[in-house]
Amino acid sequence: MNDARFHPPAGGLVPHMGITLIGRAEAEHLGRTTQVWSSTVTHKETGRTCAIFRCTQMILY
């Protein structure tokens, strides 16, 4: 499981408002040739979910 923190950039596309977002990813499937990951982004102070997404990756080796 991966746990990363994201702070919006000051002066970028998203104005910095002193918020902290928490990103968490979990492996749904870890196969020999593919991986499926589900991720959620939540607001640290309120606990509200900001985004949910799923990523499918093909393993090349």
Buried (B, 14 or more C-beta within 10 A) or exposed (E): EEEEEEEBEEEEEEEEEEBEBBBEBEEEEEEEEEBBBBBBBBEEEEEEEBEEEEEEEEEEE
